[in-house]
Amino acid sequence: MSSDQERAELDARAKRGETVVPGGTGGKSLEAQEHLAEGRSRGGQTRREQLGTEGYKELGHKGGETRREQIGTEGYQEMGRKGGLSTIDKSGGERAAEEGIEIDESKYKARS
């Protein structure tokens, strides 16, 4: 199959709603998905260039700290346990229920 034929097939699949380019979610054509994927990649790289690698890591760390403050340390740990159980086809909650693992969501304290 030639490159033009491959692109035409990928474009047809994209028009049917399939994601054919990693990171191109939501694009209604092959070209749109390519542009979306490129923009998403470039956006993260630009932010890293602005902040530097250490600043970029710190930004992610701050988000985690904020979440821990919102739901409390015990809730944050419980959320991590639940997330660690998730797989591609099942959420952490579904898998915990299947395997009889107790997840205490009362530890997710709400802060006003």
N, C-alpha and C positions, 0 to 999 in steps of 0.2 A: 504494500500500500504506500502511495506517495505521501509526502508531507502535506500537500494540499488536500488529499483525500482524508488523511488523519484529522486535520484541522476541521474539515467539513463535518466529519462524524462527531468530533468533540463538540462542535458548535450546535449540532442537532441535539445532542444529549443535554447540553446546557439549556437549550430552549425548552426542553421537556422538564426542566427544574432540577436536574442533576448537577451536583458540584463536580466539575472535572478538573479544577485547578486548586491545589491546596491553598487555603486562605482566601479563595475566591467566592466564598459563601454569599449567596444572594444575587449574583450576576446572572442576567438573563441571556447572555451570549458568552462565547468563549473569550472574546475580546474584553467584555465587561469584567469577567472573572479574573482575567490576567491583570487588568488595571486595578481592581480591588485588592488583589493579593499583593501587588507591587506597592500600593499606597500603604497598606497595613504594615508591611515589612519596613518600609522607609520611615513611617511615622515613629515606630519604636526606635529605629536607629537614630533618627534626628533628635529625639528626646535624650537618648544616651549621650549623643555628642554634646548637647547643650549642658547636661548635668555632669558629664564624666561618668565613668563606670561606677565609682564609689557612690556618687550622688544618686545614681539610678538605682543601685541596690538599696540605698538608704530609704528612697521613696517607697519601695515595696515593703521594706521593714516597717515603716511608719503606718502603712495600711493595716498590717497585721496587728500592730500594737493598738491601734484605734479599735479594731474589732474586739480584741481581748478586753479593752476597757468597757466596751458596750455590753458584752455578755458575761464578763467575769472570767477569771482564770480557769475555774472548774468547767464552766460552759465551753470555753475555748478548747480545752483538752478533750472534752466529750465530743465536740464537733469534729476534732481531728480524728478521733477513733472512728466516728461514723463515716467520715470522708475516706479513711483508709480502707474501709470495707467495700467501697464502690468499685464496680467493674464497668467494662464498656456497655454491657447490656442490662445492668441492674444498679440501682442507686444503693448507697450505703444503708439506708433504712430498710429497703427490701431485702438486702442480703442479711442484715442483722436479724430481721424477723424470721427469715428462712432457717438460719443457723441457730436461732434461740439465743442470740447475744443481746444482752440488756443494754439499751442506750437510754440514759436518764436525761431527757430533755428538760426536766425541771431545773437542771443546773444552768440552763440558758437564761440567766436573769436579765430582765429588761431594765434598761436605765432610762429615766425620763430627762 
